[in-house]
Amino acid sequence: MATLQYNITSVAPAELLKRGDNVSNAKTITLANVHASASADVDLFIYDVANNKSFHILKNVGIPHGTTLVLGSEDGISFNNSARGFSMRIQVDAGDGSTAVPVDVIIKQ
């Protein structure tokens, strides 16, 4: 079982899983707000590159500072991540669309 780790520190969308990574059945996705005082607004979504469409798993979910959110298989995080499937992306900010809030992401497969 592989584990992938990411430090998200920008408001720009970040690609967690590229199309073709073949991580279609993640066991858990952990999102930890590591900022000292700011809450993080998180969008976690799969992205259809061929049709330029996003499908949200989380949309504008607030994670208070010092708090961790854990998504498991019961939260519907499996998707087609084959070469013809979807990528997984994340976008994080302070709720204003322009202020970065650092979030650590761990994907266990």
SULKADA-V605997 format. One record per residue. N is the residue number from 0. PHI is phi in degrees with one decimal (999 if undefined). PSI is psi in whole degrees, -180 to 180 (NA if undefined). OMEGA is omega in whole degrees, -180 to 180 (NA if undefined). Layout:
BEGIN
N | PHI | PSI | OMEGA
N | PHI | PSI | OMEGA
END
This chain:
BEGIN
0 | 999 | 121 | 180
1 | -89.7 | 154 | 176
2 | -128.2 | 132 | 179
3 | -112.5 | 137 | -179
4 | -125.1 | 142 | 180
5 | -139.9 | 143 | 170
6 | -109.7 | 110 | -180
7 | -93.7 | 120 | -175
8 | -131.0 | 12 | -177
9 | -131.3 | 157 | 177
10 | -81.9 | -12 | 179
11 | -68.9 | 144 | 176
12 | -56.8 | 135 | 180
13 | -114.8 | 138 | 179
14 | -87.0 | 118 | 178
15 | -86.5 | -44 | 179
16 | -129.4 | 124 | 176
17 | -79.4 | 152 | 173
18 | -58.9 | 128 | -178
19 | 97.8 | -2 | 176
20 | -71.6 | -17 | 178
21 | 58.7 | 43 | 173
22 | -111.5 | 65 | -173
23 | -82.7 | -16 | -173
24 | -131.8 | 64 | 179
25 | -63.5 | 139 | 178
26 | -77.0 | -47 | 178
27 | -145.6 | 153 | 170
28 | -127.6 | 121 | -179
29 | -108.5 | 129 | 179
30 | -121.7 | 117 | -177
31 | -117.7 | 122 | 175
32 | -79.2 | 112 | -176
33 | -101.5 | 9 | 178
34 | -72.9 | 149 | -177
35 | -70.8 | -27 | -175
36 | -147.0 | -21 | -174
37 | -91.0 | 144 | 171
38 | -80.3 | 153 | 180
39 | -112.5 | 134 | 170
40 | -97.0 | 123 | -173
41 | -116.5 | 132 | 167
42 | -114.2 | 121 | 175
43 | -119.3 | 125 | -173
44 | -149.9 | 156 | 170
45 | -94.4 | 150 | -173
46 | -128.2 | 129 | 178
47 | -94.2 | 99 | -177
48 | -61.2 | -43 | -176
49 | -61.6 | -35 | -177
50 | -113.1 | 5 | 179
51 | 51.7 | 51 | -179
52 | -128.3 | 142 | 177
53 | -109.6 | 146 | 176
54 | -130.2 | 113 | -171
55 | -80.1 | 135 | 169
56 | -91.9 | -44 | 173
57 | -127.0 | 141 | 178
58 | -136.4 | 118 | 179
59 | 53.7 | 42 | 179
60 | -85.8 | 122 | 180
61 | -81.2 | 130 | 174
62 | -120.1 | 110 | -179
63 | -61.7 | 156 | 180
64 | -58.3 | 142 | 180
65 | 73.1 | 15 | -177
66 | -117.0 | 148 | 179
67 | -119.1 | 136 | 175
68 | -111.4 | 129 | 180
69 | -116.9 | 125 | 175
70 | -104.4 | 133 | 178
71 | -114.8 | -179 | -178
72 | -58.5 | -28 | 178
73 | -69.0 | -11 | -180
74 | -94.1 | 9 | 175
75 | 71.4 | 45 | -178
76 | -97.0 | 5 | 177
77 | -85.1 | 144 | -179
78 | -162.5 | 168 | 180
79 | -78.1 | 108 | -180
80 | -110.8 | 24 | 178
81 | -74.4 | -180 | 180
82 | -60.8 | -22 | 178
83 | -106.7 | 9 | -176
84 | -101.0 | -140 | -173
85 | -111.1 | 157 | 167
86 | -98.0 | 168 | 175
87 | -119.7 | 132 | -177
88 | -129.0 | 162 | 178
89 | -138.3 | 146 | 173
90 | -135.6 | 131 | -175
91 | -131.8 | 135 | 172
92 | -152.2 | -176 | -178
93 | -89.7 | 15 | -179
94 | 96.3 | -4 | -179
95 | -109.8 | -3 | 179
96 | 80.2 | -3 | -176
97 | -134.3 | -12 | -178
98 | -103.8 | 122 | -179
99 | -73.9 | 141 | 173
100 | -130.4 | 121 | -177
101 | -70.5 | 132 | 179
102 | -133.0 | 132 | 174
103 | -94.8 | 136 | -179
104 | -122.7 | 132 | 175
105 | -126.5 | 125 | 178
106 | -112.3 | 119 | 176
107 | -106.0 | 132 | -180
108 | -114.7 | NA | NA
END
